[in-house]
Amino acid sequence: MAKRGRPVIAGQMKVLQGNFRKDRDSHGPEVEVSVPECPKDAPDVVRIAWKKIGPILAKQGMLSSCDQAPLFAYLDSYTKFKMVSASMDSLAVMIDTTPNGHKQMSAGMILRKQLWKEVMEAGKEFGHTPASRSGMKASNQGQMDFGGFEDL
């Protein structure tokens, strides 16, 4: 049975958004912000993307050592999306004709569409869309520098 109500927001996300309260939130165990190890059986294109995006996400506080599977799923879908997109160089490849003469999307276009949907859904978990970042505060935001007048 599906859960009702608003989806649960992780405590780390609440800290980034600036609405975390210790007296209200029991957000589970603390996890160390770090880049998880890339799976040994990951394709080379995923490894390259892992080395590029992993440190960026860890620096933003959006990645921990236990996020290996979601990050792999995200990067795997993204690299497959890029490969499918690169193979579609003309409109003729994107459209198939049925035996009755009707035009429809090719199997490659359907695959591309599904991969893009997976990329966007997984990207939301890591703050890769403007909407998912809208409520977050950067780690350098906070108290203004009063230039030595703090004690007045």
C-alpha positions in Angstrom: 0.0 0.0 0.0 1.3 3.4 -0.9 2.2 6.0 1.7 -0.1 8.9 2.1 0.7 12.6 2.5 3.7 14.6 1.7 6.9 12.8 0.8 9.5 12.7 3.6 12.3 15.1 3.2 15.8 13.9 4.3 17.3 15.8 7.3 20.4 16.7 5.2 18.1 18.3 2.6 16.3 20.2 5.4 19.7 21.6 6.6 20.5 22.7 3.0 17.0 24.3 2.7 17.4 26.1 6.1 14.4 24.6 7.8 15.9 21.9 10.0 14.9 21.9 13.6 16.5 19.5 16.1 13.5 19.5 18.3 11.2 18.4 15.5 13.3 16.3 13.1 14.6 12.8 13.8 16.2 12.3 10.4 18.0 9.1 11.0 21.7 8.4 11.3 24.3 11.0 10.3 26.1 10.1 7.1 29.5 11.4 6.1 29.5 13.7 3.1 31.8 11.9 0.6 32.0 10.5 -2.9 31.1 6.8 -2.9 33.3 4.3 -4.6 32.4 3.7 -8.3 31.2 0.1 -8.8 33.9 -2.1 -10.3 31.6 -3.3 -13.1 30.5 0.2 -14.2 31.1 1.0 -17.9 34.0 3.4 -18.7 31.6 6.2 -19.7 29.9 6.0 -16.3 33.3 6.0 -14.5 34.2 9.2 -16.4 30.9 10.9 -15.4 31.3 9.6 -11.8 34.7 11.3 -11.5 33.3 14.5 -12.9 29.9 14.8 -11.0 30.7 13.0 -7.8 33.1 15.6 -6.3 30.7 18.4 -7.3 27.8 16.8 -5.5 29.9 16.0 -2.4 31.1 19.6 -2.3 27.5 20.8 -2.2 26.7 18.3 0.6 24.3 16.3 -1.6 26.2 13.0 -1.7 27.3 10.5 0.9 29.1 7.2 0.9 25.7 5.3 1.0 24.4 6.9 -2.2 26.3 4.6 -4.6 23.2 2.9 -6.1 21.2 6.1 -6.8 24.2 7.8 -8.2 25.0 4.8 -10.4 21.4 4.6 -11.6 21.4 8.4 -12.5 24.7 8.3 -14.3 23.9 5.0 -16.1 20.7 6.4 -17.4 22.4 9.7 -18.4 25.2 8.0 -20.3 22.8 5.7 -22.1 20.6 8.7 -23.0 23.7 10.4 -24.5 24.5 7.2 -26.5 21.0 6.8 -27.9 20.8 10.5 -28.8 24.1 10.4 -30.6 22.9 7.4 -32.7 19.9 9.4 -33.9 21.4 11.7 -36.5 18.4 12.3 -38.8 14.6 12.5 -38.6 14.2 9.3 -40.6 15.8 7.4 -37.7 13.4 8.9 -35.3 10.2 7.9 -37.1 8.9 4.4 -38.1 6.1 3.5 -40.4 3.6 0.8 -39.4 2.5 -1.8 -41.9 -0.7 0.3 -42.4 1.4 3.3 -43.4 1.0 5.3 -40.2 3.9 7.2 -38.8 5.0 6.6 -35.2 8.0 7.2 -32.9 10.8 4.7 -33.5 11.8 2.3 -30.7 15.0 4.3 -30.3 13.0 7.5 -29.7 10.8 5.7 -27.1 13.9 4.4 -25.4 15.4 7.9 -25.4 12.2 9.4 -24.0 12.2 6.8 -21.1 15.9 7.4 -20.4 15.4 11.1 -20.2 12.5 10.6 -17.8 14.7 8.5 -15.6 17.5 11.1 -15.7 15.2 13.9 -14.7 13.6 11.9 -11.8 17.0 10.8 -10.5 18.4 14.3 -11.0 15.8 15.7 -8.7 17.2 13.6 -5.9 20.6 15.3 -6.3 19.3 18.8 -6.9 20.0 18.9 -10.6 16.9 20.9 -11.6 16.1 24.5 -10.8 12.9 23.4 -9.0 14.7 20.9 -6.8 17.3 23.6 -5.9 14.8 26.4 -5.3 14.5 25.9 -1.6 18.1 25.1 -0.9 20.5 27.5 0.7 24.2 27.5 -0.3 26.6 26.5 2.5 28.2 30.0 2.4 24.9 31.7 3.1 24.1 32.7 6.7 25.1 35.6 8.9 26.2 38.7 7.1 29.7 40.0 7.7 29.3 43.2 9.8 32.9 44.3 9.3 34.0 44.3 12.9 30.8 45.8 14.3 29.3 42.6 15.6 29.7 43.5 19.2 27.9 46.8 19.1 
